[in-house]
Amino acid sequence: MTTNTVLAGVDLGGTKIQTVAVTGEKVVGSARVLTPQSGDPSDVIEAIVGTVRTSLEAAAATEADLGGIGIGTPGEIDEDAGAVLLAANVPGFSDRVELGPRVSAAFDGAKVTVDNDVRVGVLGEYRRGAGRPFKNLLGVWVGTGVGGGLVLDGELHDGRGAAGEIGHLVVKPGGRRCSCGRRGCVEAYAGRARMERRARKLVKRGQKTKLFKIMRKRGRDRLSSGVYARGLKREDRMTRGLIEDAAWALGIGLASTQN
């Protein structure tokens, strides 16, 4: 390949890191690994660098072909500095992490752009997906946490680095503790990580569930979406309660945002 013909896109999550190498509009290589859970941000950064290199290898490209890297990460972002200020669902990212500069250094100063994962996802939907017919839209991603992004009058709104974060809209004052430290947020009820925290707490109180048996049988170390789906199929009472709470919180949050 000729120099600077490949771009890398990285989706950093609390559970996995997914990276693709693209030329034009075509995906030519990809890599996926589990997000390190050590709590050391250096391990996460090393994993990101590894997936970029694996994606380039899959594309039959070298680092000399790399024109730039885009990283979508949970949390609040200092876009100008390429730093993550707070991403509670990524191990080790509870304080400022100079993500962009550190990844750039691993690739001899290649340009690295960092932004909130849901904001860039919403931008993608607006430009090339389901959001194309609209000038104003709210995108909501439900995973380890709950994220949101806003397009207003055709422009992605970034506010002070956390615009559109519907996951931290309070739906129950004094409610369950959220990963952000506050109580009663949408994410406290609908984010997978907090749902698992709730399930473990209920088990300690003596309530029964099939969830953790399903988790172990599937070789998982977390309650994934697939585990919850199987819990529902098996008519597990705790699973139904957790899903109903999540739907309630999302419903209130989305309705309030729409209004």
C-alpha positions as a Markdown table, in Angstrom:
| # | Residue | x | y | z |
|---|---|---|---|---|
| 1 | Met | 0.0 | 0.0 | 0.0 |
| 2 | Thr | 1.1 | 3.6 | -0.5 |
| 3 | Thr | 1.9 | 5.8 | 2.5 |
| 4 | Asn | -1.0 | 7.0 | 4.7 |
| 5 | Thr | -3.8 | 5.1 | 2.9 |
| 6 | Val | -5.2 | 3.4 | 6.0 |
| 7 | Leu | -7.2 | 4.8 | 8.9 |
| 8 | Ala | -7.8 | 2.9 | 12.2 |
| 9 | Gly | -11.0 | 3.3 | 14.2 |
| 10 | Val | -11.1 | 2.1 | 17.8 |
| 11 | Asp | -14.2 | 1.4 | 19.9 |
| 12 | Leu | -13.0 | 1.3 | 23.6 |
| 13 | Gly | -15.5 | -0.2 | 26.0 |
| 14 | Gly | -15.6 | -1.4 | 29.5 |
| 15 | Thr | -15.9 | -5.0 | 28.3 |
| 16 | Lys | -14.1 | -5.1 | 24.9 |
| 17 | Ile | -11.9 | -3.2 | 22.5 |
| 18 | Gln | -12.9 | -3.4 | 18.8 |
| 19 | Thr | -10.7 | -1.9 | 16.1 |
| 20 | Val | -11.0 | -1.7 | 12.4 |
| 21 | Ala | -8.7 | -0.6 | 9.6 |
| 22 | Val | -10.4 | 1.1 | 6.7 |
| 23 | Thr | -9.4 | 2.4 | 3.3 |
| 24 | Gly | -12.0 | 4.8 | 1.9 |
| 25 | Glu | -15.3 | 3.3 | 3.0 |
| 26 | Lys | -14.1 | -0.3 | 3.1 |
| 27 | Val | -13.1 | -2.3 | 6.2 |
| 28 | Val | -9.9 | -4.1 | 5.3 |
| 29 | Gly | -8.8 | -5.4 | 8.7 |
| 30 | Ser | -10.2 | -5.8 | 12.2 |
| 31 | Ala | -9.3 | -7.0 | 15.7 |
| 32 | Arg | -11.2 | -7.5 | 19.0 |
| 33 | Val | -9.9 | -8.2 | 22.5 |
| 34 | Leu | -11.3 | -8.1 | 26.0 |
| 35 | Thr | -10.7 | -4.8 | 27.9 |
| 36 | Pro | -8.0 | -5.5 | 30.6 |
| 37 | Gln | -9.5 | -5.4 | 34.0 |
| 38 | Ser | -6.3 | -4.8 | 36.0 |
| 39 | Gly | -7.2 | -1.2 | 36.8 |
| 40 | Asp | -3.9 | 0.1 | 35.2 |
| 41 | Pro | -4.7 | 2.4 | 32.2 |
| 42 | Ser | -1.3 | 1.4 | 30.7 |
| 43 | Asp | -2.7 | -2.1 | 30.2 |
| 44 | Val | -5.7 | -0.7 | 28.3 |
| 45 | Ile | -3.5 | 1.5 | 26.2 |
| 46 | Glu | -1.3 | -1.4 | 25.3 |
| 47 | Ala | -4.3 | -3.4 | 24.3 |
| 48 | Ile | -5.5 | -0.6 | 22.1 |
| 49 | Val | -2.1 | -0.4 | 20.4 |
| 50 | Gly | -2.1 | -4.1 | 19.9 |
| 51 | Thr | -5.5 | -4.2 | 18.2 |
| 52 | Val | -4.4 | -1.4 | 15.8 |
| 53 | Arg | -1.3 | -3.3 | 14.8 |
| 54 | Thr | -3.3 | -6.5 | 14.4 |
| 55 | Ser | -5.8 | -4.7 | 12.2 |
| 56 | Leu | -3.0 | -3.3 | 10.0 |
| 57 | Glu | -1.5 | -6.8 | 9.7 |
| 58 | Ala | -5.0 | -8.1 | 8.6 |
| 59 | Ala | -5.1 | -5.4 | 6.0 |
| 60 | Ala | -1.6 | -6.3 | 4.7 |
| 61 | Ala | -0.5 | -2.8 | 5.7 |
| 62 | Thr | 2.3 | -1.4 | 7.8 |
| 63 | Glu | 2.5 | 1.4 | 10.3 |
| 64 | Ala | 3.9 | 3.6 | 7.5 |
| 65 | Asp | 0.5 | 3.2 | 5.8 |
| 66 | Leu | -1.3 | 4.6 | 8.8 |
| 67 | Gly | -2.9 | 8.0 | 8.2 |
| 68 | Gly | -4.5 | 8.4 | 11.6 |
| 69 | Ile | -6.4 | 6.8 | 14.4 |
| 70 | Gly | -9.8 | 7.7 | 15.8 |
| 71 | Ile | -10.8 | 6.4 | 19.3 |
| 72 | Gly | -14.3 | 6.4 | 20.7 |
| 73 | Thr | -14.2 | 6.1 | 24.4 |
| 74 | Pro | -16.8 | 6.2 | 27.2 |
| 75 | Gly | -16.8 | 9.2 | 29.5 |
| 76 | Glu | -16.0 | 12.9 | 29.6 |
| 77 | Ile | -13.4 | 14.0 | 27.1 |
| 78 | Asp | -10.9 | 16.9 | 26.7 |
| 79 | Glu | -11.0 | 16.7 | 22.9 |
| 80 | Asp | -8.3 | 19.3 | 22.2 |
| 81 | Ala | -5.8 | 17.4 | 24.4 |
| 82 | Gly | -7.0 | 13.9 | 23.4 |
| 83 | Ala | -7.5 | 13.1 | 27.1 |
| 84 | Val | -10.2 | 11.1 | 28.9 |
| 85 | Leu | -11.1 | 13.0 | 32.0 |
| 86 | Leu | -13.4 | 10.4 | 33.5 |
| 87 | Ala | -14.7 | 7.1 | 32.2 |
| 88 | Ala | -15.9 | 5.1 | 35.2 |
| 89 | Asn | -16.7 | 2.0 | 33.3 |
| 90 | Val | -13.2 | 1.6 | 31.8 |
| 91 | Pro | -10.8 | 0.1 | 34.4 |
| 92 | Gly | -8.1 | 2.6 | 35.4 |
| 93 | Phe | -9.9 | 5.6 | 33.8 |
| 94 | Ser | -11.5 | 7.1 | 36.9 |
| 95 | Asp | -8.9 | 9.9 | 36.6 |
| 96 | Arg | -7.4 | 11.8 | 33.7 |
| 97 | Val | -5.7 | 9.6 | 31.1 |
| 98 | Glu | -3.7 | 11.1 | 28.3 |
| 99 | Leu | -5.1 | 8.5 | 25.9 |
| 100 | Gly | -4.5 | 10.2 | 22.5 |
| 101 | Pro | -0.8 | 11.3 | 23.1 |
| 102 | Arg | 0.1 | 7.9 | 24.6 |
| 103 | Val | -1.3 | 6.0 | 21.6 |
| 104 | Ser | 0.2 | 8.5 | 19.2 |
| 105 | Ala | 3.6 | 7.9 | 20.8 |
| 106 | Ala | 3.4 | 4.2 | 20.1 |
| 107 | Phe | 3.0 | 5.0 | 16.4 |
| 108 | Asp | 5.8 | 7.5 | 15.9 |
| 109 | Gly | 3.5 | 10.5 | 16.4 |
| 110 | Ala | 0.6 | 9.5 | 14.2 |
| 111 | Lys | -2.4 | 11.7 | 14.5 |
| 112 | Val | -4.9 | 10.4 | 17.1 |
| 113 | Thr | -8.4 | 11.9 | 17.6 |
| 114 | Val | -10.3 | 11.0 | 20.8 |
| 115 | Asp | -14.0 | 11.6 | 21.4 |
| 116 | Asn | -16.9 | 10.2 | 23.4 |
| 117 | Asp | -17.8 | 6.8 | 21.9 |
| 118 | Val | -21.6 | 7.4 | 21.7 |
| 119 | Arg | -21.1 | 10.9 | 20.2 |
| 120 | Val | -19.1 | 9.5 | 17.4 |
| 121 | Gly | -21.6 | 6.7 | 17.0 |
| 122 | Val | -24.4 | 9.1 | 16.8 |
| 123 | Leu | -22.5 | 11.2 | 14.2 |
| 124 | Gly | -22.0 | 8.0 | 12.1 |
| 125 | Glu | -25.7 | 7.3 | 12.3 |
| 126 | Tyr | -26.5 | 10.9 | 11.3 |
| 127 | Arg | -24.2 | 10.9 | 8.3 |
| 128 | Arg | -24.6 | 7.3 | 7.0 |
| 129 | Gly | -27.2 | 5.5 | 9.0 |
| 130 | Ala | -30.7 | 5.7 | 10.4 |
| 131 | Gly | -30.3 | 9.4 | 11.4 |
| 132 | Arg | -29.9 | 10.7 | 7.8 |
| 133 | Pro | -33.4 | 12.0 | 7.3 |
| 134 | Phe | -33.2 | 14.2 | 10.4 |
| 135 | Lys | -31.6 | 17.5 | 11.6 |
| 136 | Asn | -32.2 | 16.8 | 15.3 |
| 137 | Leu | -31.7 | 13.4 | 17.0 |
| 138 | Leu | -30.7 | 11.7 | 20.2 |
| 139 | Gly | -28.8 | 8.5 | 20.1 |
| 140 | Val | -28.7 | 6.2 | 23.1 |
| 141 | Trp | -26.3 | 3.2 | 23.6 |
| 142 | Val | -27.1 | 0.7 | 26.3 |
| 143 | Gly | -24.1 | -1.5 | 27.3 |
| 144 | Thr | -21.8 | -1.6 | 30.3 |
| 145 | Gly | -23.1 | 1.9 | 30.9 |
| 146 | Val | -25.7 | 4.0 | 29.2 |
| 147 | Gly | -24.5 | 6.7 | 26.8 |
| 148 | Gly | -26.1 | 9.3 | 24.6 |
| 149 | Gly | -25.3 | 11.8 | 22.0 |
| 150 | Leu | -27.1 | 14.8 | 20.4 |
| 151 | Val | -27.3 | 16.2 | 16.9 |
| 152 | Leu | -28.9 | 19.7 | 17.0 |
| 153 | Asp | -29.7 | 21.6 | 13.8 |
| 154 | Gly | -27.4 | 19.2 | 11.9 |
| 155 | Glu | -24.4 | 19.6 | 14.2 |
| 156 | Leu | -23.0 | 17.2 | 16.8 |
| 157 | His | -23.3 | 18.9 | 20.2 |
| 158 | Asp | -20.4 | 18.4 | 22.5 |
| 159 | Gly | -21.1 | 20.9 | 25.3 |
| 160 | Arg | -18.5 | 20.7 | 28.0 |
| 161 | Gly | -17.3 | 17.2 | 26.9 |
| 162 | Ala | -20.3 | 15.3 | 28.2 |
| 163 | Ala | -23.3 | 16.6 | 26.2 |
| 164 | Gly | -26.1 | 14.1 | 25.6 |
| 165 | Glu | -25.1 | 11.8 | 28.5 |
| 166 | Ile | -28.6 | 10.5 | 29.1 |
| 167 | Gly | -27.2 | 7.8 | 31.3 |
| 168 | His | -26.6 | 10.3 | 34.1 |
| 169 | Leu | -30.1 | 11.9 | 33.9 |
| 170 | Val | -31.6 | 11.3 | 37.4 |
| 171 | Val | -34.8 | 9.3 | 37.3 |
| 172 | Lys | -35.1 | 8.6 | 41.0 |
| 173 | Pro | -33.7 | 11.0 | 43.6 |
| 174 | Gly | -31.9 | 9.1 | 46.3 |
| 175 | Gly | -32.1 | 5.9 | 44.2 |
| 176 | Arg | -29.4 | 3.3 | 43.5 |
| 177 | Arg | -25.8 | 4.3 | 43.4 |
| 178 | Cys | -24.4 | 5.0 | 39.9 |
| 179 | Ser | -20.9 | 4.5 | 38.7 |
| 180 | Cys | -20.5 | 8.3 | 38.6 |
| 181 | Gly | -21.0 | 8.4 | 42.3 |
| 182 | Arg | -24.5 | 10.0 | 42.2 |
| 183 | Arg | -27.7 | 8.2 | 43.0 |
| 184 | Gly | -30.7 | 7.5 | 40.9 |
| 185 | Cys | -29.2 | 7.9 | 37.4 |
| 186 | Val | -30.6 | 6.0 | 34.4 |
| 187 | Glu | -27.3 | 4.0 | 34.2 |
| 188 | Ala | -27.7 | 2.9 | 37.8 |
| 189 | Tyr | -30.7 | 0.8 | 36.7 |
| 190 | Ala | -30.0 | 0.1 | 33.0 |
| 191 | Gly | -26.2 | -0.2 | 32.6 |
| 192 | Arg | -25.1 | -3.9 | 32.6 |
| 193 | Ala | -22.3 | -3.2 | 35.2 |
| 194 | Arg | -24.8 | -1.7 | 37.7 |
| 195 | Met | -27.4 | -4.4 | 37.0 |
| 196 | Glu | -24.8 | -7.0 | 37.8 |
| 197 | Arg | -23.9 | -5.2 | 41.0 |
| 198 | Arg | -27.5 | -5.2 | 41.9 |
| 199 | Ala | -27.9 | -8.9 | 41.2 |
| 200 | Arg | -24.9 | -9.8 | 43.4 |
| 201 | Lys | -26.3 | -7.7 | 46.2 |
| 202 | Leu | -29.6 | -9.5 | 46.0 |
| 203 | Val | -27.9 | -12.9 | 46.0 |
| 204 | Lys | -26.1 | -11.9 | 49.2 |
| 205 | Arg | -29.5 | -11.1 | 50.7 |
| 206 | Gly | -30.6 | -14.6 | 50.0 |
| 207 | Gln | -32.5 | -14.2 | 46.7 |
| 208 | Lys | -32.2 | -17.0 | 44.1 |
| 209 | Thr | -31.3 | -16.6 | 40.5 |
| 210 | Lys | -30.1 | -18.7 | 37.5 |
| 211 | Leu | -28.0 | -15.8 | 36.1 |
| 212 | Phe | -24.6 | -16.7 | 37.6 |
| 213 | Lys | -25.0 | -20.4 | 36.7 |
| 214 | Ile | -25.8 | -19.4 | 33.1 |
| 215 | Met | -22.7 | -17.0 | 33.2 |
| 216 | Arg | -20.3 | -19.8 | 34.3 |
| 217 | Lys | -21.8 | -22.3 | 31.9 |
| 218 | Arg | -21.2 | -19.9 | 29.0 |
| 219 | Gly | -17.6 | -19.3 | 30.1 |
| 220 | Arg | -18.2 | -15.6 | 31.0 |
| 221 | Asp | -16.9 | -13.7 | 33.9 |
| 222 | Arg | -19.6 | -11.0 | 33.7 |
| 223 | Leu | -23.4 | -10.9 | 33.2 |
| 224 | Ser | -23.5 | -10.2 | 29.5 |
| 225 | Ser | -26.6 | -9.3 | 27.4 |
| 226 | Gly | -26.7 | -13.0 | 26.3 |
| 227 | Val | -26.8 | -14.2 | 29.9 |
| 228 | Tyr | -29.7 | -11.9 | 30.7 |
| 229 | Ala | -31.5 | -13.1 | 27.5 |
| 230 | Arg | -31.1 | -16.7 | 28.6 |
| 231 | Gly | -32.3 | -15.8 | 32.1 |
| 232 | Leu | -35.5 | -14.3 | 30.6 |
| 233 | Lys | -36.1 | -17.5 | 28.5 |
| 234 | Arg | -35.7 | -19.6 | 31.7 |
| 235 | Glu | -38.3 | -17.3 | 33.4 |
| 236 | Asp | -35.8 | -16.3 | 36.1 |
| 237 | Arg | -37.5 | -14.0 | 38.5 |
| 238 | Met | -34.5 | -11.9 | 39.3 |
| 239 | Thr | -33.7 | -11.4 | 35.7 |
| 240 | Arg | -37.2 | -10.2 | 34.9 |
| 241 | Gly | -37.0 | -7.7 | 37.8 |
| 242 | Leu | -33.7 | -6.3 | 36.6 |
| 243 | Ile | -34.9 | -5.9 | 33.0 |
| 244 | Glu | -38.2 | -4.3 | 34.2 |
| 245 | Asp | -36.2 | -1.8 | 36.3 |
| 246 | Ala | -33.9 | -1.0 | 33.3 |
| 247 | Ala | -36.9 | -0.5 | 31.0 |
| 248 | Trp | -38.6 | 1.7 | 33.6 |
| 249 | Ala | -35.5 | 3.9 | 33.9 |
| 250 | Leu | -34.9 | 4.2 | 30.2 |
| 251 | Gly | -38.5 | 5.0 | 29.5 |
| 252 | Ile | -38.5 | 7.9 | 32.0 |
| 253 | Gly | -35.2 | 9.2 | 30.8 |
| 254 | Leu | -36.1 | 9.0 | 27.1 |
| 255 | Ala | -39.6 | 10.5 | 27.6 |
| 256 | Ser | -38.2 | 13.4 | 29.7 |
| 257 | Thr | -35.5 | 14.1 | 27.1 |
| 258 | Gln | -38.1 | 14.0 | 24.3 |
| 259 | Asn | -40.2 | 16.5 | 26.2 |
